[in-house]
């Protein structure tokens, strides 16, 4: 179960990192990437 959650989280992070979000300012997009990275725990 956690494997699928990790795959989904990485996919969401990659999408946010590689695709410009027109509704999100660059600084906000960067902050969201940092939050996602902080919340990701390897091995879970």
C-alpha positions as CSV (number, residue, x, y, z in Angstrom):
1,X,0.0,0.0,0.0
2,X,2.8,2.5,0.9
3,X,4.5,1.6,-2.4
4,X,1.6,3.0,-4.4
5,X,1.3,6.1,-2.2
6,X,5.0,6.7,-2.7
7,X,4.6,6.3,-6.5
8,X,1.6,8.7,-6.5
9,X,3.5,11.3,-4.4
10,X,6.6,11.1,-6.6
11,X,4.4,11.5,-9.7
12,X,2.7,14.5,-8.2
13,X,6.0,16.1,-7.2
14,X,7.4,15.5,-10.7
15,X,4.4,17.0,-12.3
16,X,4.6,20.1,-10.1
17,X,8.4,20.4,-10.8
18,X,8.2,20.0,-14.6
19,X,4.9,21.7,-15.6
20,X,4.3,25.3,-15.0
21,X,1.2,25.9,-12.9
22,X,-0.4,29.0,-14.4
23,X,-2.5,29.6,-11.3
24,X,0.6,29.4,-9.0
25,X,3.3,32.0,-8.7
26,X,6.8,30.6,-9.2
27,X,7.7,31.2,-5.5
28,X,4.5,29.4,-4.4
29,X,5.3,26.5,-6.7
30,X,8.8,26.3,-5.3
31,X,7.5,26.4,-1.7
32,X,5.1,23.5,-2.6
33,X,7.9,21.5,-3.9
34,X,9.9,22.0,-0.7
35,X,6.9,21.0,1.4
36,X,6.4,17.9,-0.7
37,X,10.1,17.0,-0.3
38,X,10.0,17.6,3.4
39,X,6.9,15.3,3.8
40,X,8.4,12.5,1.8
41,X,10.1,9.9,3.9
42,X,12.3,7.4,2.2
43,X,11.5,3.8,2.9
44,X,7.8,4.4,3.7
